[in-house]
Amino acid sequence: MKRFWIGVLILIVLCAVGFGAYAWKPAIDPIEPPQRASFDQALIEKGAILASVGNCTACHTKPGEKSFAGGLAVPTPFGTIYSTNITPDPKTGIGRWSEAAFGRAMREGVERDGDHLYPAFPFDHFTLVSDEDNKALYAYLMTRHPVENRRPANELPFPLNVRFVLAGWKLLFFHKGAYREDASQSAEWNRGAYLVEGLGHCGACHTPRNALGAELKRAHLAGGEAEGWSAFALNGLSSAPIPLTHDSLFAYLRQGWQAEHGVANGPMAEVTGNLGRLPDADISAIATYLVSQMGAPAPERVARSEEIRKNLAIDQGGTPIPASAATGSPTSRGVVIYQAACATCHDGSRPQPFGGIDFHLSATIAAPGPQNAINVVLFGLPAASGRQSPIMPGFAETLTENQVVDLLAYLREAYAGKPAWADAKAKLADTRSGKYQVSVRPSDGIERGPDNVGAKD
């Protein structure tokens, strides 16, 4: 028996030593901050486009403050993580990072000093980025205006506040390596897969996660959560009443709205705003890849979409009244609220994006959960700054909790033909109280856009 426990102890020691060897990463020597003139302008401009694909500004810029200076609070189920300063400031940013140090952070999720990065930084996607694209990103970031800004300390419990344990997360869930093309697919499909799965890290929002915060690969692009919003499924589980096609998805990503799918809202508004820098060929490639993940819609879904189109073409006008709208029911009360607060825009003749979507077309109303509908009703769609844009008022101050619930019940039954969400009232209360934090952005999503690449810092 004694020999058995000695053997167990030796095994534990060997495992600990092995894990320590795996987890330890050496520091990379600091460099003198490179001069802007040392980078080719074409490479900087390429990096600007790639930074937009990666939506880098969204996490690394605090609203109202300097681009890429970090300090944005990123809530997670485990605590709050504050984003890093990725300007070339030598004290608090990445000014002393070599290109090799930057590449290691992207490929392996390791800082210059050897500390492991939290997967709130999606290195599990960025590992797919090519050396050439990392070089361009490095050139772009190292030529931004340096901002001295030390981020707050992360608010995480023990042992999650010890970065060494992140090596265990990587051992379980992280697969390092650049993107490898699928020879059975077209060049456009591969380009789209590279952008979506790599720098675009779409799965970070649109894929559900397990208890340890890792994406569920078996449910790839099956829908997730981001900044208080539900990120809709981008596979065969899509809730869009009209199935997305290559052309409709291209238009939605290109302009931030599409007639049969509405206007981008929440974090997606910032995504479509940043994608404005991409050439049409890249947007088309993204659409090609994502539509392939959705697959051909089922015949009954196609028939339903054609019925919706037919009814919209007839344009009977007026507000639909479902059979469930008996006097005094939540649905009947919701009809009255809809007619008073919503019908002018959503039943009107003004076309999108400046008129409201017909809710028969709304993926938000057809979705399995009510969170996005709650967010839109409470907070609306703020106007973009300094330009004509879609806009919707928020009703957080004018509608009571019960009125919002009744309105949602009506929209759900009248337009999606589905029963009211059972958890709408609880989720509404959590949203109103701030327990469930929601990010609200204007329709163009560019209030935190990157610096202009042609301007001198």
N, C-alpha and C positions, 0 to 999 in steps of 0.2 A: 504493500500500500504506500509505503514511504517513497518507493521508486516511482510510483505512478504520479504522486503529487510533485515530485522533483521534475518529472518529465513535463507535466502541465506547466510548471513554473518556467522551465527552459523554453517551452513553446511560446508562452506569453512574452517572455523577454525577446525572443527572436522576432515575433510578430511586431512588437513595439519598435525594435531596432529597424526592421524592414519598413514599417510605416514612416518612421522618422526619416529614413533615407529617401523615401518617396516624397515626403512632404517638404523636406528642406530644399529651398531654392536659393542660389547665391545672389548677392547683390550685383548689379551691373554698374560699373564705374560711371560717375557723373561726368558730364561734358560741359564745356563753355557754351552758353546759348548761341546757336548759329545765327548768322546775319541773314536778313531777308534776301539779300542779293545772292546768297548761295543757293537759292531755290529757283528753279525755272518757273516762269509765270504760267506756262501751260500746265505744268504739274500742279501748281497751286489751284488753278481753276478746275482741274479734274478733281482734286481733293475736295473742293467746295461742293461739287455735285455729289460726290460720295458721302460727304458729311450730311447732306440733305437726305440721301437714301437711308442712312443710319439714324436720321432724326436726332442727331447728337445734341442739338440745342435744347430739345425737350427736357432732358434730364440734367444737363450740365449748365443750365441757366436758370437763375432764380428770377421770377417775374419782376420787371422793373429795374433789374440790375444788369451788369455787363455780360455780354454773351460769353458762354463757356467758362465763367468764373466759378461754377459749382455752388455748393451750399444749399441746393434744393432738397427739401425733405421728401424722401421716398418711403411712404408707409408700406410695410410688409406684414404678413401675419406673425412675424417674429420680433418686430420692433421697427424703429425708424432708422433708415440709412441716409446719410447726407452725401450728395454727389460730389465728386472730386473736381477740383479746378484743373481744366485742361488747356488753359492759356499758357503761353511760354514764360510765365513769371518764374524766375529762378528760385524763389523762396517757397512759394506756396503752390506753384503749378508744375508743369512738365518741362520747364525751360532747360533743365539739366539732364533731360532724358535723351539718350541716343536713339537713333532709328531702331537699333537692336532691342533696346528696352521697350520702346513703343510696340514693336512687333511681338515681343513676348507677352505683353499685356493683352494684345488682341488675340493671339493664338493660344495662350495658356492661362490667361487670367491671373497673372503675377505682376506685381508692381516692380519698379526699378530696384527697390531695396530688398526684394525677395519675398515680401508679404503677399499672401494670397488675396485676391480680390473677391468680394461677395458676388454671387451670381445675379444680383440686381443689375450689375453690368453684364450684359448678355454675351459673355465670352464663349458660351456654348454655341452661339451662332457665329460670332465674329471669327472663331477659329477657321471658318471656311473661306475667309477673305484671302485673296491672292497677295503675294509679296508686292506685286506691282501696285495694287490698289492701296495696300498699307503704306507704301512709299508716298503715294499722292496724299493720303490722309495726313500723314506726318508733316508733309510740306505745308499743307493748308493750316493745320493747327499751330505749327511753329511760326507762322507768319501772322497770326492774329495779334491783337493788341494785348500785351501782358498786363494782367490784373492781379495785384496782390490781394488775395482773399483766402484766408484760412477757414476751411469748413468746420462746422461744429463736430464734436465727437458723436459717433454713432450711438444710438440708444438701444442697446441689445443686451439681453440677459446672459449670464454665464451659463454654459461655456461658449455661446455663440459669439461673444465679444472677443474670443481668442481666435485669431485668423488661422492658426495652425490646424484647427479642426476642419477648416474648409477643404483641406486635402482629402478628408474622408468623403465629403460630398462629391468631390471630383472623381474619386476612385469609384464611386457608385454610379454616377450619372454623366460624367463628362467624357466625350470622345474627341480627342484632339485630331486635327488634320484639315488640310485645305480641301476645297470642293473638288470632287472628281466627276467629270462629265459622264452622263449616261449615253452610251453609244447608240442605244436603241431609239433615242429621242432626237428631235431636230435641234439645230443650233439655237433657234429662238426659244424653244422650251428650256434648254440648258441655261441660257442666259437668264430667263425668268426664274428658274430654280435657284441659281446662284444669288440673285438679288433678294428673293423672298426668304430663302433659308439662311443666307449669310448676313450681309450688312443690313438688309431690311428687317431682319429678325421678327417677321410677322407672327411666328408661332409663340413668341414671348407673351403676346397678348391674346392671340386667337387659339391657344391650346390650353386645356385645363392642366392643373398641377396636382402633384401628390402632396402628402402631409409634410414632406421635407422641401417643398418648393421647387421640385424638378418637374419639367414638362412630361406629361404622360404620352409617350411616343405612340402607344397603341390608339390614342385618341387625337392624333395629329390634326391640328386646325379644326378641331371639333367645337371650338368656342371657349372663351376664358373670360378673365376680368382685367380691367385696366383703369386705374384712377377713378374708381367709383362707377364705371360703365361696364356693361356686358359687351365683350368683343364677340361679334356674331361668328357662327361657324362658317368656315370657308371650304368645307368639304361637302359631302352629300347631305349633311344635316342642316344646310342653309335654310333659314326661315323666310327668305325673300318670297313673297307671293308670286312674283314673276321671276322665273329662274334667270340668273345672271348668264349672259353670253360674253364672248370675247369683246364684242363691240360695246355692249352696255357697261361692262366693267372698265374697259379702256376709257370711256367717256367719264365715268364716275371718278376714276383716279386722276384723269387729266384735268378736269375742271372742278372737282369737288362736289358735283351733283350729277344726277341723271334723271330724266323725266320719269322713268318707271321705278326708281330706287331712292329718290329724294336727295337731301343735302347732307353732307358729312357733318357730324356733330361730335362734341367731346374730343377725346384724344385723336380721333380719326380726322378731325378738321385740320389739326396740325400736320398729320401725315400727308394728306392731300395737298396742303399748302406747301410743304417742303418738296413734294414730288414735282412741283411746278418747274424745278430746275432740270429735270431729266428730259432727254430727247424722247420723241414719240416712239422710237424703236424700243427703248427700254420699258416704257409704259406698256407697249404692246406685248413685250416678252413676259412681263409680270402677269398680264391678263391671260396670256396663253397658258402659263403654268398653273395659275390658280383655277382656271376653268377646268383644266384637266384633273385637278384634285376634287372638284365638285362632281365630276362624272355626268353622264347623261341623266336628266331628270326623269323620274318615273312617269309613265303614261298618265296616271291620274293627276299628277301635278301639272303636266302640260295642259291637260284638259281644263283644269281649274284656272290656269293662267289665261287661257284663251277665253274662258267665260268672263273673267275679270275685264279683259281688253274689250270684249264685245259690249259689256254693260257700260263701260266708260265711254265707248264710242257713241252709244245711244244717248248718253248724257241726259237721263231722265230728270235730273235736278232734284232739289229738295234734300231733306235729311232722312236717311233710312231709319225706319222704326222696326226693330226686331220684335218677333212675337212675344218675347219675354218681357216686353215693356208694359206690363200691367200697371194699373194706377197704384202709385205709392211704392213701386219696386225701385231698387237702386238703378236699374236700367232706365226707367221712366224719368227719374230725377236727373240722371246723366244726360238724357236727351235735351232737357231744358238748359243745362249748363253748357252743353255743346253749342246749341243754337245761339246762346248769348255770347259765348267767349271764343268760339272756334270757327263757326260756320262761315263767317264773312270772308275769311282767308281760304279755308280748306274746301268750301263748297263754291268758291268764287271762280271767275273766269280768268283771273290773272295767272299766266303760265309760270312754271318754275324757271329759275330758282327763287323768284320774288313772290310767287304765290305759294300757298301751302299745298302739300302733297295730298292727293286723295287717299284716305286711309285704307282703302281697299288694296293699295300698293305698298303699304308700310310694313317693312320687316320688323319694326319696333312693336307694332300692335300684334303682329303674328308671332312674335318671339315667345319662347317658353317661359321667360321670366319678365316681371314688370319694371325692372330697375331703370332701363333706358326711357321708358314711357314716363316714369315718375320724374326723372331728371329733366326731361324736355318740358313737362308741364310746370314744374317748379321754377326752373331757371331759364327756359326759353333758349333762344339763339341770339347772343349779343351781336351787335353790328360790328363789322370790321372797321378799323380806324382809318379815316381819310380816304375811303373809297366806297362806291356803291356796292352793297352786299345784301344777301338774304338776312332777314331779321325776324325774330319772333319774341314777343314779350313773355316774361316769366310770370307765373300766377301764384308764387309762393306767398305773397302778401295779400292776395285778394280772394283766394279760395281756401276754405277750411279743409281740415283733414278728411272729413266725411264727403265733402263735395268732390275732392280729387278722386277718392275711391269710387264714388258713383260715376264720375266722368270716365274713369278707366274701365269700369264694368260695361258702360255703354259702348265705348270704342271697341272693346274686345269682342263683344257679342255682335254688334251691328256690322263691323267691317271685317273681322277675321272669322266670324262664325264659330267662335270658341267660347267656352265659359270664362267668367271673370277669374282673374288670378287670385288664388286663395290667400297668398301671402302679401298681397298689395298693401294692406293697411300696416302690417308690421314693418315692411321695408320702407314705406313712406315715413313712418315715425322715426326710424333710424336715420333716414336721410335728412329730415327736418332738424333733428337734434344735433347733427354733425357727427354722430357715431359712425356713420358710413360716409366717408369723405368723397366729395365729387369734384372733379376738375371741370371747369366751364370755360370754353373758348369761343371766340367768334368764328364765323363760318370759314374764313380763309386760314385761320390757325397760325398766322405768321407774326403774331405780336412778339414772339421770341425767336424770330428767324435769324439765321447766321449773318455776320457782317458781310457787306458787299465785297466781293473778292477783288474788284478793280480799284478799290479805294486804299489809300495809304493809311496805315494805322498811326 
